[in-house]
Amino acid sequence: MNVKVLLAVGLLVAAIAIGVSSFKQTMTPYIGFAAARKASGLVQVNGKLASKDYVINKEEQYLKFQLQDTNGDVMPVEYRGVIPGNFDQAVSIVAIGAFKGDHFEANQLLVKCPSKYQALEKETGGEHPDGVPQGAPADPAAPAETAAPAATGASS
């Protein structure tokens, strides 16, 4: 084979290997609390706020709270950084970081808050505000609404 072709193929293989390696290093897996306590490196844990009894200091950008997973296991979490303004409304919290000592030290927090549509659903008892049935497919065979004939204003 031509030396240029071999060199191009070699460079392409090296670039792909570097790309895959970099991608693997930036991936942060979701793991359970027990695995997070034993893991080395960055991991993601997911849960909900165990109680409203948390410590927040906005001036020092410090937050300490208890995160509870779906099994009921609770893990103390400490976070230093910009505190999400909607933290107390969170329905789900993802903490990215590592377990250090007796707590999970989060480098980043992702907070999922209830949707405005979920709030509307609670207010209306599960009914769509406009009376449209939820989850029902549109009926293409239904007759279209017709407008009333316009008044001409002229009388005979």
N, CA and C of each residue as an Amber inpcrd file, in Angstrom:
protein
   468
   0.8280000  -1.1920000   0.0000000   0.0000000   0.0000000   0.0000000
   0.8680000   1.2510000   0.0000000   0.2470000   2.3030000  -0.3470000
   0.9160000   3.5840000  -0.4010000   1.1870000   4.0750000   1.0250000
   2.3190000   4.6480000   1.2570000   2.7110000   5.1440000   2.5670000
   1.7450000   6.2340000   3.0570000   1.2810000   7.0830000   2.1570000
   0.3490000   8.1510000   2.5320000  -0.9780000   7.5720000   3.0260000
  -1.4470000   6.5210000   2.3860000  -2.7150000   5.8950000   2.7770000
  -2.5490000   5.2560000   4.1550000  -1.4440000   4.5530000   4.3730000
  -1.1870000   3.9320000   5.6720000  -1.0830000   4.9790000   6.7780000
  -0.4160000   6.0710000   6.4860000  -0.2810000   7.1500000   7.4550000
  -1.6570000   7.7630000   7.7720000  -2.4850000   7.9820000   6.7410000
  -3.8210000   8.5510000   6.9430000  -4.6890000   7.6030000   7.7850000
  -4.6430000   6.3050000   7.5050000  -5.4210000   5.3260000   8.2580000
  -4.9310000   5.2790000   9.7090000  -3.6280000   5.3240000   9.9110000
  -3.0590000   5.3130000  11.2610000  -3.4910000   6.5300000  12.0600000
  -3.4680000   7.7080000  11.4440000  -3.9070000   8.9320000  12.1120000
  -5.4010000   8.8860000  12.4220000  -6.1990000   8.3310000  11.5130000
  -7.6310000   8.2150000  11.7350000  -7.9260000   7.2860000  12.9120000
  -7.2280000   6.1630000  12.9820000  -7.4130000   5.2220000  14.0880000
  -6.9900000   5.8770000  15.4090000  -5.8940000   6.6080000  15.4100000
  -5.4300000   7.2890000  16.6200000  -6.4390000   8.3520000  17.0680000
  -6.9960000   9.1020000  16.1200000  -7.9820000  10.1360000  16.4560000
  -9.2340000   9.5050000  17.0490000  -9.6780000   8.3950000  16.4970000
 -10.8600000   7.7060000  17.0170000 -10.5790000   7.1830000  18.4190000
  -9.4000000   6.6160000  18.6420000  -9.0460000   6.0930000  19.9650000
  -9.0040000   7.2140000  21.0000000  -8.4470000   8.3470000  20.6490000
  -8.3860000   9.4850000  21.5640000  -9.7950000   9.9980000  21.8460000
 -10.6420000  10.0670000  20.8270000 -12.0140000  10.5260000  21.0060000
 -12.8130000   9.6170000  21.9200000 -12.7010000   8.3150000  21.7340000
 -13.4200000   7.3520000  22.5800000 -12.9090000   7.4250000  24.0120000
 -11.6100000   7.5320000  24.1860000 -11.0190000   7.6270000  25.5210000
 -11.4900000   8.8920000  26.2330000 -11.5010000  10.0120000  25.5400000
 -11.9540000  11.2720000  26.1330000 -13.4280000  11.2030000  26.5030000
 -14.2340000  10.5780000  25.6420000 -15.6620000  10.4460000  25.9040000
 -15.8980000   9.6030000  27.1540000 -15.1690000   8.5150000  27.2950000
 -15.3270000   7.6570000  28.4710000 -14.9290000   8.3920000  29.7500000
 -13.9140000   9.2330000  29.6820000 -13.4610000   9.9610000  30.8610000
 -14.4620000  11.0200000  31.3030000 -15.2200000  11.5760000  30.3560000
 -16.1760000  12.6230000  30.7160000 -17.5300000  12.0630000  31.1250000
 -17.7550000  10.7970000  30.9090000 -19.0300000  10.2000000  31.3180000
 -19.0600000  10.0250000  32.8330000 -20.1590000  10.4060000  33.4220000
 -20.3460000  10.2490000  34.8590000 -21.5510000   9.3390000  35.0500000
 -21.3430000   8.1180000  35.5110000 -22.4620000   7.1750000  35.5910000
 -23.4000000   7.4580000  36.7660000 -24.6780000   7.0960000  36.5860000
 -25.6380000   7.1030000  37.6930000 -25.4340000   5.8090000  38.4670000
 -25.2740000   5.9220000  39.7730000 -25.1380000   4.7220000  40.5900000
 -25.9330000   4.8950000  41.8780000 -26.1740000   3.8020000  42.5580000
 -26.9030000   3.8420000  43.8110000 -26.0300000   4.3770000  44.9350000
 -26.6620000   4.6390000  46.0700000 -25.9460000   5.2160000  47.2040000
 -24.8560000   4.2890000  47.7240000 -25.1390000   2.9830000  47.8110000
 -24.1490000   2.0310000  48.3270000 -22.9210000   2.0110000  47.4340000
 -23.1330000   2.0030000  46.1280000 -22.0040000   2.0090000  45.1820000
 -21.2670000   3.3400000  45.2280000 -21.9800000   4.4350000  45.4510000
 -21.3490000   5.7590000  45.5150000 -20.4040000   5.8510000  46.7080000
 -20.7690000   5.1930000  47.8080000 -19.9010000   5.2170000  48.9990000
 -18.5690000   4.5150000  48.7360000 -18.5550000   3.5650000  47.8080000
 -17.3450000   2.7820000  47.5200000 -16.6100000   3.2560000  46.2720000
 -17.2510000   4.0800000  45.4570000 -16.6870000   4.4730000  44.1650000
 -15.5450000   5.4580000  44.3160000 -14.6440000   5.3990000  43.3490000
 -13.5910000   6.4120000  43.2710000 -13.8660000   7.2370000  42.0190000
 -13.6720000   8.5060000  42.1150000 -13.9630000   9.3820000  40.9820000
 -15.3650000   9.9410000  41.0430000 -15.7180000  10.7090000  40.0100000
 -17.0170000  11.3650000  39.9610000 -18.1230000  10.3770000  39.6060000
 -19.2370000  10.4990000  40.3170000 -20.4320000   9.7130000  40.0380000
 -21.6530000  10.6060000  40.1940000 -22.7850000  10.1130000  39.7200000
 -24.0490000  10.8330000  39.8630000 -24.9810000   9.9950000  40.7150000
 -25.5870000  10.6210000  41.7070000 -26.6060000   9.9610000  42.5030000
 -27.8970000  10.7580000  42.3590000 -29.0040000  10.0420000  42.3810000
 -30.2960000  10.6450000  42.1390000 -31.2290000  10.3420000  43.3020000
 -32.0150000  11.3070000  43.6880000 -32.9700000  11.0880000  44.7620000
 -33.8410000  12.3090000  44.9680000 -34.4870000  12.3230000  46.1180000
 -35.3210000  13.4710000  46.4700000 -34.8750000  13.9980000  47.8210000
 -35.2640000  15.1860000  48.1190000 -34.9380000  15.8130000  49.3920000
 -35.6230000  15.0180000  50.4990000 -34.8220000  14.4490000  51.4190000
 -35.3670000  13.5880000  52.4750000 -36.2240000  14.3750000  53.4510000
 -35.8290000  15.6030000  53.7430000 -36.6160000  16.4520000  54.6340000
 -36.3060000  17.9100000  54.3180000 -37.1670000  18.7750000  54.7770000
 -36.9550000  20.2180000  54.5830000 -35.9720000  20.7790000  55.6050000
 -35.3830000  19.8990000  56.3900000 -34.4190000  20.2910000  57.4170000
 -33.0250000  20.2880000  56.7900000 -32.6790000  21.3740000  56.1080000
 -31.3680000  21.4740000  55.4680000 -30.6950000  22.7760000  55.8790000
 -29.3740000  22.8130000  55.7110000 -28.5810000  23.9960000  56.0640000
 -28.2170000  24.7080000  54.7740000 -28.5410000  25.9950000  54.7030000
 -28.2250000  26.7760000  53.5150000 -27.5940000  28.0960000  53.9400000
 -26.4730000  28.4250000  53.3100000 -25.7970000  29.6860000  53.5740000
 -25.4610000  30.2900000  52.2180000 -26.2980000  31.2090000  51.7610000
 -26.1310000  31.7690000  50.4210000 -24.8860000  32.6400000  50.3050000
 -24.4970000  33.3150000  51.4020000 -23.3080000  34.1670000  51.3430000
 -22.0470000  33.3320000  51.1010000 -21.9610000  32.1800000  51.7520000
 -20.7920000  31.3060000  51.5890000 -21.0070000  30.2600000  50.5070000
 -22.1680000  30.2900000  49.8560000 -22.5390000  29.3190000  48.8340000
 -22.3440000  27.8870000  49.3450000 -23.0100000  27.5970000  50.4410000
 -22.9030000  26.2920000  51.0910000 -24.3000000  25.7230000  51.3170000
 -24.4420000  24.4400000  51.0230000 -25.7130000  23.7520000  51.2010000
 -25.4430000  22.3480000  51.7190000 -26.1580000  21.9660000  52.7710000
 -26.0330000  20.6320000  53.3450000 -27.4460000  20.0720000  53.5030000
 -27.6910000  18.8880000  52.9370000 -29.0170000  18.3030000  52.9760000
 -28.9290000  16.7810000  52.9390000 -30.0650000  16.1400000  53.1500000
 -30.1670000  14.6850000  53.1040000 -30.8750000  14.2980000  51.8040000
 -30.2500000  13.4230000  51.0250000 -30.8220000  12.9410000  49.7770000
 -31.3330000  11.5220000  50.0010000 -32.5520000  11.2430000  49.5560000
 -33.1610000   9.9250000  49.7510000 -33.4240000   9.2790000  48.3950000
 -32.9800000   8.0130000  48.2490000 -33.2130000   7.3120000  46.9890000
 -34.5490000   6.5860000  47.0100000 -34.8480000   5.8580000  45.9410000
 -36.1430000   5.1820000  45.8280000 -36.2760000   4.0140000  46.8080000
 -35.1590000   3.5040000  47.3290000 -35.2010000   2.4170000  48.3090000
 -35.3760000   2.9320000  49.7370000 -35.3590000   4.2540000  49.9180000
 -35.4840000   4.8380000  51.2500000 -34.1430000   5.0790000  51.9210000
 -33.0420000   4.7120000  51.2600000 -31.6980000   4.9530000  51.7980000
 -31.4260000   6.4530000  51.7650000 -30.8070000   6.9670000  52.8310000
 -30.5380000   8.4010000  52.9380000 -29.0340000   8.6420000  52.9600000
 -28.6010000   9.6560000  52.2020000 -27.1800000  10.0150000  52.1420000
 -27.0210000  11.5040000  52.4080000 -26.1330000  11.8820000  53.3430000
 -25.8670000  13.3100000  53.5510000 -25.0580000  13.8730000  52.3760000
 -25.4500000  15.0500000  51.9280000 -24.7950000  15.6890000  50.7900000
 -24.3770000  17.0920000  51.1960000 -23.1580000  17.4650000  50.8110000
 -22.6780000  18.8350000  50.9920000 -22.3160000  19.3810000  49.6260000
 -22.7280000  20.6210000  49.3900000 -22.4830000  21.2630000  48.1010000
 -21.9900000  22.6760000  48.3320000 -20.9550000  23.0440000  47.6040000
 -20.4270000  24.4100000  47.6350000 -20.4520000  24.9460000  46.2170000
 -21.2390000  25.9880000  46.0440000 -21.3960000  26.5720000  44.7130000
 -22.6820000  27.3750000  44.6720000 -23.0480000  27.7980000  43.4830000
 -24.2680000  28.5810000  43.3190000 -25.4580000  27.6810000  43.6520000
 -26.2430000  28.1140000  44.6120000 -27.3700000  27.3140000  45.0850000
 -28.5810000  27.5870000  44.1970000 -29.1750000  26.5350000  43.6400000
 -30.3400000  26.7380000  42.7790000 -31.4560000  27.4670000  43.5380000
 -32.0280000  28.4700000  42.9370000 -33.0620000  29.2650000  43.5830000
 -34.3210000  28.4770000  43.8920000 -34.5570000  27.4000000  43.1690000
 -35.7630000  26.6090000  43.3590000 -35.4730000  25.2970000  44.0930000
 -34.4240000  25.2690000  44.8850000 -34.0030000  24.0360000  45.5620000
 -35.0990000  23.4520000  46.4490000 -35.7890000  24.2970000  47.2000000
 -36.8000000  23.8070000  48.1460000 -38.0540000  23.2730000  47.4570000
 -38.2100000  23.5210000  46.1570000 -39.3550000  23.0170000  45.4010000
 -39.0330000  21.7370000  44.6340000 -37.8150000  21.2440000  44.7570000
 -37.3470000  20.1280000  43.9380000 -38.1450000  18.8530000  44.1660000
 -38.4780000  18.1890000  43.0680000 -39.0960000  16.8660000  43.1560000
 -38.0510000  15.7850000  42.9140000 -36.9230000  16.1790000  42.3450000
 -35.8260000  15.2530000  42.0930000 -34.5200000  16.0460000  42.0870000
 -33.4760000  15.4450000  42.6660000 -32.1700000  16.1000000  42.7230000
 -31.1160000  15.1140000  42.2410000 -30.2570000  15.5690000  41.3480000
 -29.1010000  14.7890000  40.9220000 -27.8720000  15.4960000  41.4700000
 -27.0720000  14.7550000  42.2490000 -25.8250000  15.2980000  42.7850000
 -24.6710000  14.6220000  42.0610000 -23.7670000  15.4150000  41.5420000
 -22.5940000  14.9010000  40.8410000 -21.3840000  15.2160000  41.7040000
 -20.6200000  14.1930000  42.0490000 -19.4650000  14.3870000  42.9080000
 -18.8960000  13.0630000  43.3720000 -18.3710000  13.0560000  44.5820000
 -17.7410000  11.8510000  45.1270000 -18.0210000  11.7580000  46.6200000
 -18.0220000  10.5470000  47.1340000 -18.2320000  10.3250000  48.5630000
 -16.9140000  10.5460000  49.2780000 -16.9250000  11.4380000  50.2850000
 -15.7070000  11.7530000  51.0470000 -16.0230000  11.6820000  52.5280000
 -15.3650000  10.7900000  53.2390000 -15.5750000  10.6740000  54.6790000
 -16.9500000  10.1340000  54.9960000 -17.7980000  10.9890000  55.5840000
 -19.1290000  10.5510000  55.9930000 -20.2450000  11.1810000  55.1650000
 -19.8980000  11.8490000  54.0390000 -20.9130000  12.5180000  53.2340000
 -20.5320000  12.5080000  51.7560000 -21.5080000  12.7810000  50.9310000
 -21.2920000  12.9210000  49.4930000 -20.9890000  14.3780000  49.2190000
 -19.8610000  14.6470000  48.6210000 -19.4660000  16.0190000  48.3000000
 -19.7980000  16.2890000  46.8370000 -20.8180000  17.0900000  46.6280000
 -21.3000000  17.3760000  45.2780000 -20.5520000  18.5510000  44.6740000
 -20.1210000  18.3850000  43.4280000 -19.5100000  19.4730000  42.6640000
 -20.5750000  20.2220000  41.8750000 -21.6810000  19.5080000  41.5910000
 -22.7500000  20.0880000  40.7810000 -24.0820000  19.5060000  41.2330000
 -25.1210000  20.3370000  41.2250000 -26.4840000  19.9030000  41.5460000
 -27.3880000  20.1800000  40.3580000 -28.2040000  19.1900000  40.0170000
 -29.2260000  19.3630000  38.9950000 -30.5660000  19.1830000  39.6990000
 -31.4120000  20.1810000  39.6240000 -32.6610000  20.1810000  40.3770000
 -33.8260000  20.1620000  39.3930000 -34.7200000  19.1940000  39.5770000
 -35.9230000  19.1240000  38.7530000 -37.0970000  19.5740000  39.6110000
 -37.7890000  20.5890000  39.1350000 -38.9320000  21.1280000  39.8650000
 -40.2200000  20.6780000  39.2030000 -41.3200000  20.7450000  39.9380000
 -42.5850000  20.3460000  39.3400000 -42.9290000  21.2420000  38.1650000
 -43.5160000  20.6480000  37.1760000 -43.9020000  21.3790000  35.9840000
 -45.1250000  22.2340000  36.2740000 -45.2420000  23.3390000  35.5600000
 -46.4360000  24.1700000  35.7230000 -47.6710000  23.4080000  35.2740000
 -47.4890000  22.4180000  34.3920000 -48.6200000  21.6220000  33.9340000
 -49.0680000  20.6410000  35.0160000 -48.1150000  20.1380000  35.8180000
 -48.4910000  19.2760000  36.9300000 -49.2890000  20.0770000  37.9520000
 -48.9230000  21.3170000  38.1730000 -49.6560000  22.1610000  39.1180000
 -51.0620000  22.4130000  38.5900000 -51.1900000  22.6590000  37.2970000
 -52.5070000  22.8600000  36.7010000 -53.3610000  21.6060000  36.8450000
 -52.7310000  20.4450000  36.6560000 -53.4480000  19.1810000  36.7720000
 -54.0010000  19.0000000  38.1810000 -53.2230000  19.3890000  39.1900000
 -53.6930000  19.2910000  40.5770000 -54.8550000  20.2460000  40.8220000
 -54.7530000  21.4680000  40.2790000 -55.7920000  22.4720000  40.4820000
 -57.1090000  22.0600000  39.8400000 -57.0270000  21.4270000  38.6670000
 -58.2360000  21.0880000  37.9260000 -58.6900000  19.6620000  38.1890000
 -58.0290000  18.9560000  39.0900000 -58.4270000  17.5890000  39.4090000
 -58.1460000  16.6210000  38.2740000 -57.1160000  16.8740000  37.4960000
 -56.7510000  15.9800000  36.4020000 -57.4140000  16.3330000  35.0880000
 -58.2420000  17.3670000  35.0710000 -58.9280000  17.7820000  33.8570000
 -58.0930000  18.8240000  33.1250000 -58.1450000  18.7880000  31.8230000
 -57.4900000  19.8080000  31.0120000 -58.2480000  21.1190000  31.2080000
 -57.5490000  22.2400000  31.3330000 -58.2350000  23.5050000  31.5960000
 -59.2820000  23.8660000  30.5450000 -59.1050000  23.4070000  29.3050000
 -60.0630000  23.7260000  28.2480000 -61.0900000  22.6260000  28.0420000
 -61.1030000  21.6080000  28.9210000 -62.0640000  20.5270000  28.8050000
 -61.6780000  19.4620000  27.7940000 -60.4740000  19.5330000  27.2360000
 -60.0290000  18.5430000  26.2650000 -59.6280000  17.2830000  27.0190000
 -60.1380000  16.1130000  26.6080000 -59.7540000  14.8890000  27.3210000
 -58.2600000  14.6260000  27.1740000 -57.6070000  14.2890000  28.2740000
 -56.1650000  14.0490000  28.2480000 -55.8760000  12.6790000  27.6770000
 -54.8990000  12.6030000  26.7870000 -54.4580000  11.3350000  26.2250000
 -55.3730000  10.8000000  25.1520000 -56.4760000  11.4580000  24.8640000
 -57.3860000  10.9780000  23.8300000 -56.8850000  11.4460000  22.4750000
 -56.8320000  10.5260000  21.5080000 -56.3860000  10.9530000  20.1770000
 -57.4440000  11.8370000  19.5190000 -56.9990000  12.6970000  18.6760000
 -57.9220000  13.5570000  17.9470000 -58.7250000  12.6900000  16.9930000
 -60.0020000  12.9700000  16.8310000 -60.8770000  12.1870000  15.9610000
 -60.9650000  12.8810000  14.6140000 -60.2620000  12.3380000  13.5940000
 -60.2890000  13.0080000  12.2900000 -61.6540000  12.8960000  11.6220000
 -62.4970000  11.9360000  12.0480000 -63.8020000  11.7650000  11.4300000
 -64.8460000  12.7090000  12.0070000 -64.5100000  13.3890000  13.0920000
 -65.4760000  14.2990000  13.7150000 -65.7230000  15.4790000  12.7970000
 -66.9860000  15.8940000  12.6840000 -67.2810000  17.0380000  11.8080000
 -66.6690000  18.3160000  12.3720000 -66.2080000  19.1200000  11.4750000
 -65.6220000  20.3980000  11.8830000 -66.7480000  21.3290000  12.3010000
 -66.4590000  22.1710000  13.2740000 -67.4570000  23.1400000  13.7090000
 -67.6510000  24.1560000  12.6010000 -68.8780000  24.4950000  12.3830000
 -69.1520000  25.4930000  11.3440000 -69.5890000  26.7790000  12.0100000
 -69.1790000  27.8470000  11.4320000 -69.5440000  29.1510000  11.9830000
 -70.9550000  29.4930000  11.5410000 -71.6470000  30.2330000  12.3620000
 -72.9970000  30.6840000  12.0100000 -72.8920000  31.6570000  10.8690000
 -73.8960000  31.6610000   9.9940000 -73.8230000  32.6090000   8.8640000
 -73.7690000  34.0510000   9.3680000 -72.9970000  34.8140000   8.6970000
 -72.8250000  36.1990000   9.0910000 -74.0930000  36.9860000   8.7850000
 -74.4420000  37.8690000   9.6810000 -75.6150000  38.7280000   9.4440000
 -75.2590000  39.7830000   8.4360000 -76.1420000  39.9980000   7.5020000
 -75.8480000  40.9720000   6.4460000 -76.2410000  42.3780000   6.8410000
 -77.1240000  42.4890000   7.8000000 -77.5200000  43.8180000   8.2240000
 -78.6260000  44.3910000   7.3640000 -78.8330000  43.8050000   6.2010000
 -79.8940000  44.3050000   5.3240000 -81.1710000  43.5290000   5.6220000
 -82.2580000  44.2030000   5.6860000 -83.5370000  43.5250000   5.8970000
 -84.4800000  43.8600000   4.7580000 -85.3460000  42.9260000   4.4530000
 -86.2620000  43.2160000   3.3730000 -87.6130000  43.6120000   3.8440000
